[in-house]
Amino acid sequence: MNKKLVDFFQLDTAPGIILIASAFLALIIANSPLAPFYLALLDTPIHFKVGSLDIEKNLLLWINDGLMAIFFLLIGLEVKRELIQGALRTRSRAMFPVAAAIGGMIVPILFFAVFNYEDSQAMQGWAIPAATDIAFTLGVLALFGKQSPVSLKVFLLALAVIDDLGAVIIIALFFSSDLSVIALSIAVLASATLFYMNAKGVARLTGYLLVGAVLWVAVLKSGVHATVAGVILGFAIPLRIKHHRVRSPLRYLEHGIHPWSSYLILPAFAFANSGVPLDNFSLGLLLEPLPLGITLGLLLGKPIGISLACFISIRIGIASLPKGLHFAHIMAASILCGIGFTMSIFITTLAFPGTDNHALVDLSRIAIFIGSFLASVLGYMALKQTFERIPRHSTEAEQT
């Protein structure tokens, strides 16, 4: 039994399986006699006080503002590594996934706006279909094993990293309110301290994490969403230390956080945010502008935006196809990018805050589930057909 469990956690698809299982478990519980206990659990108050510092939130907000800040720290680390050593380190390497990510964000937003431009309240959710869930996307791709070219995984990873960075910028610019000048000043000072430590070659992670904790509290109190602090901290962690034979602080922290993010933080987020009551749900609701904009934004906007942006970037000469890939690979994989799930749900909680917006949040989450599920099934089918038509050995032969 233990060996089977160890083997399961070593699977590339394990994080995606646990994530979807957590979401379905929450959905089942929220529509069972256990629903009051589920809601009571999420509403459990957790109070943290040290001197004049006083933070009181319920469990749901601690997960969304606290645990997810660690997930965004991981995003910051991954983006920095990709910029310095990975697929984004040169202009020629970066332009293709950058163009894909931009197209994959703009077109879904346009799809959403077409259906909701007359409803100012619904338009607050304009960014929901712009997100891509990297855990699910790479999880589906992993089902193909060695059939999938390595360059396709690298492309999708780079695209998702840029997409996540775009989501962070959207959160920082458009989902902030009641800004506190004092708290923002402390956040700027903490950020400056982190980058000063980086410039001075400080290698010990303890110092970065302590200043990072101050930064998180300051950003939380400033009115900017607290998860932005995670990205700033990630960018401040050094990838390598000059003139010192020490392990890479960034890689060490990234490897340390990754399993916690995959097997605890994201499943906890999915469990806390996927419990949608379906008592008053009917299929007719899915034809309303809000869910229609989200579903079609994910299902059609993502692949159209990514494929079109990639095609244009190649035609105008600012980018080229990664070695070993055909455009058919890009088009098939772009369908998978319609799996918004985690990030789309996260943006939903920011777009429609407060108890007055419960109906909009629930309707949005149902649309995200449907759009992401259809994108995963259709993306899998498209990739299967593409890999059968263009076997990996033929793409590898073209590289030699």
Secondary structure, 3 states (H helix, E strand, C coil): CHHHHHHHHCCCCHHHHHHHHHHHHHHHHHCCCCHHHHHHHHCCEEEEEECCEEEEEEHHHHHHHHHHHHHHHHHHHHHHHHHHCCCCCCHHHHHHHHHHHHHHHHHHHHHHHHHHCCCCCHHHHCCHHHCCCHHHHHHHHHCCHHHCCHHHHHHHHHHHHHHHHHHHHHHHHHCCCCCCHHHHHHHHHHHHHHHHHHHCCCCCHHHHHHHHHHHHHHHHHHCCCCHHHHHHHHHHCCCCCCCCCCCCHHHHHHHHHHHHHHHHHHHHHHHHHCCCCCCCCCHHHHHCHHHHHHHHHHHHHHHHHHHHHHHHHHHCCCCCCCCCCCHHHHHHHHHHCCCCHHHHHHHHHHHCCCHHHHHHHHHHHHHHHHHHHHHHHHHHHHHHHHHHHCCHHHHHHHHC
